[in-house]
Amino acid sequence: MNPRAIMVWGCSSGAGKSLLSTALCRWAARRGISVAPFKAQNMSNNARVVAGTHGRFGEIGAAQYFQALAARVEPTVDMNPVLLKPEGETASQVVVHGKVAPGLSRLPWRERSGHLAQAARESFTRLRAAHELLVIEGAGSPAEINLAAQDYVNLGTARWARDSSRLHALLVADIDRGGAFAHAYGTWALLPEDLRGYLSGFVLNKFRGDAGLLAPGPKQLEALTGVPLASVLPMHRGHGLPEEDGVFDPQPTQAPAAATRTMAIVAYPQVSNLDEFQPLRQVGSLRIVWARSVADLQGADWIVLPGSKQVSGDLAWLRAQGMDRMLRLYAAAGRPLLGICGGLQMLGQTLSDPDGVDGEAGAWSGLALLPLATRYQAPKRVGRVQSRFEGLAGPWAPLNGTLLSGYEIRQGQTTAIDRQRAVPVLQGTDGHAVAWQGGSVLATAVHGLFESPAVLKALFGAQVPSLDDRFDALADFIDEGFVPGLLERLLA
């Protein structure tokens, strides 16, 4: 085996590293290369359940999950060995090899970085031994000189790859923000000297307009650095894959001419797993609103309470906005209201957290739109669910018989207080209910509902492209956008 690695660095967060890495994975897989993604550390509350250690499930960042699917390999915890899940402004839950590491979560950042680097290198070594090519995504920027001594994600991983394989690196800049040439040059200049020579090309991403107008910038940049321009990639909003972090659209999506319904997704401060709503953007009859106020809920045909990394805090925020009153009126009018994971817990009657698993220890009243009780307890439940909906009525009746292949990532254990008013409609792998309906309110502990083509067809009559189609389109996108022959040279 001829081990190779492509390192994808970015001039900043949001430059397009994840999307380019995904495209490279599919581009290589289509050429019969055994390829796998790797990102030593991710910071995101968008996570997926994958194969873990000792036959158990674990969680990784959603970006590496999709990159593995693009590479046509089974996603594993080694592809993202360290996942930091923000809990407020100054704290994060640390997940190592797919499992929460409470001791490391309590350590200051600089003190825990050595432990995390060791775990990441173990995963890198296993992947390196199993695949011809690794597509390695960096984090943020490799030029954060204040963090260089602890930066195992950009610099450390590049050195592991350099020492074990043939390494090429690409540097991605978001040209839509402006200042891309300065950003690219400055990042190159601040790279450590032992890694600078591995940079094989600059990628100017998210370009709008005539690429010919960039001249003479690319040649001047190459004269200064010795590094050629590998690609100018146009703005590509319709790729159909989720963004790594955050809300997809800070403003409501523009209603297309065919849009007949509006779905409001409540975007509380600690919202999580937003990536599962990406397929809804492909439904032409649907307008998506990210709701942060009562006004944002006005006129919605559907309302969704998504997952939350800290349910008690987000529930308090929701009440402070006055949304609780609107949700009660909405449910009383018989209009469809959906809660997913943390949203399910909010819709219930009581939430009990004696050990402070979700945040501060205590007990809270839920929105009482379903007679459910949730008790928080360790360990976190991480697993996959494959089950069919049964017994649904009203606006949710079209889902009856639909197979849901989803996943659970949660702390709370939820039970029905009154099975007449909270009808179980979906069973988990252990035979216990994981979804309930009462009136027009549906609550499920399982993520991934809208990623099922069968669900989108049943609820909205929509046909959307498959993931494979989207991955192939991305591979075509970079095949057309890179300098001819350059991608082949990266694999030589």
QUIRA-V364006 format. One record per pair of residues at least 24 apart in sequence whose C-alpha atoms are under 10 Angstrom apart, sorted by the first residue. I is the first residue (numbers start at 1). J is the second residue. Records with the same first field share a line. If there is no record, write none. Layout:
I = J, J
This chain:
1 = 129, 130, 131, 132, 133
2 = 131, 132, 133, 165, 166, 491, 492
3 = 128, 129, 130, 131, 132, 133, 134, 161, 164, 165, 166, 167, 491
4 = 35, 128, 131, 132, 133, 134, 135, 161, 162, 164, 165, 166, 167, 168, 490, 491, 492
5 = 35, 36, 37, 128, 131, 132, 133, 134, 135, 136, 158, 161, 162, 164, 165, 166, 167, 168, 169, 490, 491
6 = 37, 133, 134, 135, 136, 137, 158, 161, 165, 166, 167, 168, 169, 170, 198, 199, 200, 490, 491
7 = 38, 39, 134, 135, 136, 137, 138, 154, 157, 158, 161, 162, 167, 168, 169, 170, 171, 198, 199, 200
8 = 39, 135, 136, 137, 138, 139, 154, 158, 168, 169, 170, 171, 172, 199, 203
9 = 136, 137, 138, 139, 140, 141, 142, 143, 154, 155, 158, 169, 170, 171, 172, 173, 187, 199, 202, 203
10 = 137, 138, 139, 140, 141, 142, 143, 154, 170, 171, 172, 173, 174, 183, 184, 187, 202, 203
11 = 139, 140, 141, 142, 143, 144, 171, 172, 173, 174, 180, 182, 183, 184, 185, 186, 187, 188
12 = 139, 140, 141, 142, 143, 144, 171, 172, 173, 174, 183, 184, 187
13 = 138, 139, 140, 141, 172, 173, 174
14 = 139, 140, 172, 173, 174, 243, 244, 245
15 = 140, 141, 171, 172, 173, 174, 175, 176, 177, 203, 204, 205, 206
16 = 171, 172, 173, 174, 203, 204, 205, 206, 243, 244
17 = 63, 136, 137, 138, 139, 140, 170, 171, 172, 173, 174, 203, 205, 244
18 = 63, 64, 66, 67, 136, 137, 138, 139, 242, 243, 244
19 = 63, 66, 67, 137, 236, 239, 241, 242, 243, 244, 471, 474
20 = 67, 135, 137, 170, 172, 203, 205, 233, 474, 475, 477, 478
21 = 63, 64, 67, 70, 135, 136, 137, 138
22 = 63, 64, 65, 66, 67, 68, 69, 70, 71, 135, 137, 241, 471, 474, 475
23 = 67, 70, 71, 135, 470, 471, 472, 473, 474, 475, 476, 477, 478, 479
24 = 67, 70, 71, 134, 135, 471, 474, 475, 478, 479, 487
25 = 66, 67, 68, 69, 70, 71, 72, 73, 133, 134, 135, 136, 471, 474, 475
26 = 67, 68, 69, 70, 71, 72, 468, 470, 471, 472, 473, 474, 475, 476
27 = 70, 71, 471, 472, 473, 474, 475, 476, 477, 478, 479, 487
28 = 70, 71, 133, 134, 135, 475, 487, 488, 491
29 = 70, 71, 72, 73, 133, 475
30 = 70, 71, 72, 472, 475
33 = 71, 131, 132, 133, 491
34 = 71, 72, 73, 130, 131, 132, 133, 134
35 = 67, 68, 70, 71, 72, 73, 127, 128, 130, 131, 132, 133, 134, 135
36 = 64, 67, 68, 69, 70, 71, 72, 73, 74, 75, 76, 79, 127, 128, 130, 131, 132, 133, 134, 135, 136
37 = 63, 64, 65, 66, 67, 68, 69, 70, 71, 73, 75, 76, 78, 79, 80, 124, 127, 131, 133, 134, 135, 136, 137
38 = 64, 67, 68, 77, 78, 79, 80, 81, 120, 123, 124, 127, 128, 134, 135, 136, 137, 138, 153, 157
39 = 63, 64, 78, 79, 80, 81, 82, 83, 120, 123, 124, 134, 135, 136, 137, 138, 139, 153, 154, 157
40 = 78, 79, 80, 81, 82, 83, 116, 117, 119, 120, 121, 123, 124, 136, 137, 138, 139, 152, 153, 154, 156, 157
41 = 79, 80, 81, 82, 83, 84, 95, 96, 116, 117, 120, 137, 138, 139, 152, 153, 154
42 = 80, 81, 82, 83, 84, 85, 95, 137, 138, 139, 140, 153, 244
43 = 82, 83, 84, 85, 86, 92, 93, 94, 139, 244, 245
44 = 83, 84, 85, 86, 92, 244, 245, 246, 272, 273
45 = 83, 84, 85, 86, 87, 92, 93, 244, 245, 246, 270, 271, 272, 273, 274, 275, 307, 308, 309
46 = 83, 85, 242, 243, 244, 245, 246, 271, 272, 273, 274, 275, 276, 307
47 = 83, 85, 244, 272, 273, 274, 275, 276, 407, 409
48 = 75, 77, 98, 273, 275, 276, 382, 383, 384, 406, 407, 408, 409, 447, 448
49 = 75, 76, 77, 98, 382, 383, 384, 406, 407, 408, 409
50 = 74, 75, 76, 77, 78, 79, 98, 382, 383, 384, 407
51 = 75, 76, 77, 78, 98, 383, 384
52 = 76, 77, 78, 97, 98, 99
53 = 77, 78, 97, 98, 99
56 = 98, 99, 382, 383
57 = 97, 98, 99, 381, 382, 383, 384
58 = 95, 96, 97, 98, 99, 100, 381, 382, 383, 409
59 = 83, 95, 96, 97, 98, 99, 100, 382, 383, 408, 409
60 = 84, 95, 96, 97, 98, 99
61 = 85, 98, 244, 245, 273
62 = 242, 243, 244, 245, 273, 275, 276
63 = 137, 241, 242, 243, 244, 245, 275
64 = 136, 137, 244
66 = 241, 242, 467, 471
67 = 135, 471
69 = 467, 468, 471
70 = 467, 468, 470, 471, 472, 474, 475
71 = 135, 471
72 = 468
76 = 123, 127
77 = 123
78 = 119, 120, 121, 122, 123, 124, 125, 126, 127
79 = 120, 123, 124, 126, 127, 134, 136
80 = 120, 123, 124, 137
81 = 116, 117, 119, 120, 121, 122, 123, 124
82 = 116, 117, 119, 120, 123, 153
83 = 116
85 = 272, 309
86 = 270, 272, 309, 310
87 = 269, 270, 308, 309, 310, 358, 359
88 = 269, 270, 309, 310, 313, 359
89 = 270
93 = 309
96 = 120
97 = 122, 123
98 = 382
99 = 379, 380, 382
100 = 379, 380
109 = 150
110 = 147, 149, 150
111 = 150
112 = 150
113 = 149, 150, 151, 152
114 = 150, 151, 152
116 = 152, 153
117 = 150, 151, 152, 153, 156, 157
118 = 152
120 = 152, 153, 156, 157
121 = 152, 153, 156, 157, 160
124 = 157, 160, 161
125 = 160, 161, 164
128 = 160, 161, 164, 165
129 = 164
132 = 165, 491
133 = 165, 166, 167, 491
134 = 161, 165, 167
135 = 168, 169
136 = 161, 169
137 = 169, 170
138 = 171
141 = 171, 172, 187, 191
142 = 171, 187, 188, 190, 191, 192
143 = 186, 187, 188, 189, 190, 191, 192
144 = 187, 190, 191
145 = 190, 191, 192
148 = 191, 192
155 = 191, 192, 194, 195
158 = 195, 198
159 = 194, 195
162 = 195, 198
166 = 198, 490, 491, 492
167 = 195, 198, 199, 200, 490, 491
168 = 197, 198, 199, 200, 201, 489, 490, 491
169 = 195, 196, 197, 198, 199, 200, 201, 202, 490
170 = 198, 199, 200, 201, 202, 203, 227, 229, 230, 231, 490
171 = 199, 200, 201, 202, 203, 204, 229, 230
172 = 201, 202, 203, 204, 205, 230, 231, 232, 233
173 = 202, 203, 204, 205, 206, 232
174 = 203, 204, 205, 206, 207, 233, 235
175 = 203, 204, 205, 206, 207, 208, 232, 233, 234, 235
176 = 204, 205, 206, 207, 208, 234, 235
177 = 205, 206, 207
180 = 204, 205
181 = 214, 217, 218, 220, 221
182 = 221
184 = 221, 225
185 = 221, 222, 224, 225, 227
188 = 224, 225, 227
189 = 224, 225
196 = 225, 227
197 = 225, 226, 227
198 = 227
199 = 225, 226, 227, 228
200 = 226, 227, 228, 229, 230, 486, 489, 490
201 = 226, 227, 228, 229, 230, 231, 483, 486, 490
202 = 227, 228, 229, 230, 231, 232
203 = 228, 229, 230, 231, 232, 233, 481, 482
204 = 229, 230, 231, 232, 233, 234
205 = 231, 232, 233, 234, 235, 236
206 = 232, 233, 234, 235, 236, 237
207 = 232, 233, 234, 235, 236
208 = 232, 233, 234, 235, 236
209 = 234, 235
210 = 234
228 = 483
229 = 482, 483
230 = 481, 482, 483, 484, 486, 487
231 = 478, 479, 480, 481, 482, 483, 484, 486
232 = 478, 481, 482, 483
233 = 477, 478, 480, 481, 482
234 = 477, 481
236 = 474, 477
238 = 281, 282, 470
239 = 282, 470, 471, 473, 474, 477
240 = 278, 279, 280, 281, 282, 464, 465, 466, 467, 469, 470, 471, 473, 474
241 = 275, 276, 277, 278, 279, 281, 467, 470, 471, 474
242 = 274, 275, 276, 277, 278, 279, 281
243 = 274, 275, 278
244 = 273, 274, 275
245 = 272, 273, 274, 275
246 = 270, 271, 272, 273, 274, 275
247 = 271, 272, 273, 274, 275, 277, 278, 290
248 = 274, 275, 277, 278, 281, 290
249 = 288, 289, 290
250 = 289, 290, 291
251 = 288, 289, 290, 291
252 = 287, 288, 289, 290, 291, 296
253 = 281, 286, 287, 288, 289, 290
254 = 286, 287, 288, 289
255 = 284, 285, 286, 287, 288, 289
256 = 284, 285, 286, 287
257 = 284, 285
258 = 283, 284, 285, 286, 287
259 = 283, 284, 285, 286, 287, 288
260 = 284, 285, 286, 287, 301
261 = 285, 286, 287, 288, 299, 300, 301, 302, 460
262 = 286, 287, 288, 289, 297, 298, 299, 300, 301, 302, 303
263 = 287, 288, 289, 290, 291, 297, 299, 300, 301, 302, 303, 304, 336, 337
264 = 288, 289, 290, 291, 292, 296, 297, 298, 299, 300, 301, 302, 303, 304, 305, 337
265 = 289, 290, 291, 292, 296, 297, 300, 302, 303, 304, 305, 306, 338, 339
266 = 290, 291, 292, 293, 294, 296, 297, 303, 304, 305, 306, 307, 318, 323, 343
267 = 291, 292, 293, 304, 305, 306, 307, 308, 314, 318
268 = 292, 293, 305, 306, 307, 308, 310, 311, 313, 314, 315, 316, 317, 318
269 = 308, 309, 310, 313, 314, 315, 317, 318
270 = 307, 308, 309, 310, 311, 313, 314, 317
271 = 305, 306, 307, 308, 309, 310, 311, 314, 342, 343
272 = 306, 307, 308, 309, 310, 341, 342
273 = 306, 307, 308, 309, 340, 341, 409, 447, 448
274 = 306, 307, 308, 447
275 = 448, 451
276 = 306, 447, 448, 449, 450, 451, 452
277 = 306, 447, 448, 449, 450, 451
278 = 450, 451
279 = 450, 451, 452, 453, 456, 464, 465, 466, 467
280 = 450, 451, 456, 460, 462, 464
281 = 464
282 = 456, 462, 463, 464, 465
283 = 456, 457, 460, 461, 462, 463, 464
284 = 460, 462, 463, 464
285 = 460, 461, 462
286 = 460, 462
291 = 323
292 = 317, 318, 321, 323
293 = 318, 320, 321, 322, 323
294 = 318, 321, 322, 323, 324, 325, 326, 327
295 = 321, 323, 326
296 = 323
297 = 323, 326, 327, 330
298 = 326, 330
300 = 330, 335, 336
301 = 330, 335, 336, 337
302 = 330, 335, 336, 337, 338
303 = 327, 330, 331, 335, 336, 337, 338, 339, 441
304 = 336, 337, 338, 339, 340, 343, 344, 441, 442, 443
305 = 337, 338, 339, 340, 341, 342, 343, 344, 345, 346, 347, 443
306 = 338, 339, 340, 341, 342, 343, 344, 346, 447
307 = 339, 340, 341, 342, 343, 344, 345, 346, 409, 410, 445, 446, 447
308 = 340, 341, 342, 343, 344, 345, 346, 358, 410
309 = 341, 342, 358, 359, 410, 411
310 = 342, 357, 358, 359, 360
311 = 341, 342, 343, 344, 345, 346, 351, 358, 359, 412
312 = 342, 345, 346, 351, 352, 353, 358, 359, 360, 361, 362, 363, 364, 365, 366
313 = 358, 359, 360
314 = 342, 343, 346
315 = 342, 343, 345, 346, 347, 364, 365, 366, 367
316 = 346, 364, 366
318 = 346
319 = 367
324 = 366, 367, 368
325 = 367
327 = 367, 369
328 = 367, 368, 369
330 = 440, 441
331 = 369, 438, 439, 440, 441
332 = 369, 439, 440, 441
333 = 439, 440
334 = 394, 395, 439, 440, 441
335 = 394, 395, 439, 440, 441
336 = 394, 395, 396, 439, 440, 441, 442
337 = 369, 395, 396, 437, 439, 440, 441, 442, 443
338 = 396, 437, 440, 441, 442, 443, 444
339 = 435, 436, 441, 442, 443, 444, 445, 446
340 = 435, 442, 443, 444, 445, 446, 447, 448, 449
341 = 408, 409, 410, 411, 412, 414, 434, 435, 443, 444, 445, 446, 447
342 = 409, 410, 411, 412, 443, 444, 445
343 = 443, 444, 445
344 = 369, 370, 372, 374, 414, 434, 435, 436, 441, 442, 443, 444, 445, 446
345 = 370, 372, 373, 374, 375, 412, 413, 414, 443, 444, 445
346 = 370, 372, 373, 374, 443
347 = 371, 372, 373, 441, 442, 443
348 = 372, 373, 374, 414, 415, 416, 417, 422, 443
349 = 373, 374, 416, 417
350 = 374, 375, 414, 417
351 = 375, 376, 412, 413, 414
352 = 376, 377, 412, 413
353 = 377, 412
357 = 411, 412
358 = 410, 411, 412
369 = 421, 422, 438, 439, 440, 441, 442, 443
370 = 416, 417, 418, 419, 421, 422, 423, 436, 437, 438, 439, 441, 442, 443
371 = 415, 416, 417, 418, 419, 420, 421, 422, 423, 436, 437, 438
372 = 414, 415, 416, 417, 418, 419, 421, 422, 436, 443
373 = 412, 413, 414, 415, 416, 417, 418
374 = 411, 412, 413, 414, 415, 416
375 = 411, 412, 413, 414, 415
376 = 410, 411, 412, 413, 414
377 = 410, 411, 412, 413
378 = 410, 411, 412, 413
379 = 410, 411, 412
380 = 408, 409, 410, 411, 412, 413
381 = 407, 408, 409, 410, 411, 412, 413
382 = 407, 408, 409, 410, 411
383 = 407, 408, 409, 410, 428, 429, 446
384 = 408, 409, 428, 429, 446, 447
385 = 426, 427, 428, 429, 430, 434, 446, 447, 448
386 = 426, 427, 428, 429, 446
387 = 425, 426, 427, 428, 429, 434
388 = 425, 426, 427, 428
389 = 424, 425, 426, 427, 435
390 = 423, 424, 425, 426, 427
391 = 423, 424, 425, 426, 436, 437
392 = 423, 424, 425, 426, 436, 437, 438, 439, 440, 442
393 = 423, 425, 437, 438, 439, 440, 442
394 = 437, 438, 439, 440, 441
395 = 439, 440, 441, 442, 459
396 = 437, 439, 440, 441, 442, 458, 459
397 = 458, 459
398 = 455, 457, 458, 459, 460
399 = 454, 455, 456, 457, 458, 459
400 = 425, 426, 455, 458
402 = 452, 454, 455, 458
403 = 449, 452, 454, 455
404 = 446, 447, 448, 449, 450, 451, 452, 453, 454, 455
405 = 446, 447, 448, 449, 451, 452
406 = 445, 446, 447, 448, 449, 450, 451, 452
407 = 445, 446, 447, 448, 449
408 = 434, 444, 445, 446, 447, 448
409 = 445, 446, 447
410 = 445, 446
412 = 445
413 = 445
414 = 445
